[in-house]
């Protein structure tokens, strides 16, 4: 089953409408640290940590992940 994708504009619209979404930043540590662009309120869980930290993601909400 393919994973649906959304554009940054669609994400911004969801945030502007205050939809109940969870945003997870899964960028590698070096990419995250080198970037000055971060989404306020996003959970920070790298792909390597995802299996271990999956419980940090609230259930029953739309989950949107982003990376570079």
N, C-alpha and C positions, 0 to 999 in steps of 0.2 A: 504494500500500500504506500503510495507516494506521500511524502510529508508536504502539506500545503505551505506555500511561501507568501509573504506579504511584503509590500514595499515600505520604505521608510515613511512615505506619506500616509499609507494606511495605518501604520502604527501610531503616527502622530495624531491622526483623527481619532483612533481608539482612546488615546491618552487624553485628548481634548474633551471627549465625551465622558471621560472618567469611567470607562468600562472596567469591569473587574478582571483585569489581566495581571499575570505575573511575568515580569521580564527577567530573563536569566542571561547574564553576560558570560559566555563560555569561551572567551578568547584565551589564548595561551598567555602565560604570565608575562613574557617579554612584550607581546603586542599590547596587553592591557597597560603595563607600566609605561610604555613609550607613548601612549595615546593621551591626549588632553580632552578627548571626546568620550564622555561616559553618560549613560542615561540615569538620571536621578531616580533613586529608589529601586534600581535593578539589583537582583541577587547576583553575587559574584561566585560562580562555581565553574571551575575549569572542566573541560571534558574528562580529564583524568580523575577528577574528584566527583564526577556526577553520580556514579553508582554508589559511592560511599555516602554522599550528601543528599541523595534524592529526597529524603524525608524533610529537608529544609524547604522544599517547594510545596506550598499549600495545595491541598486537594480541592477539586471542584471548581477550579478556575482555568481559564484559557492560559496556556503557557506559551510564551514567545521567547525563543532563544535568538541570540545574535552573536556574531563573530566577524572576523575579518579574513 
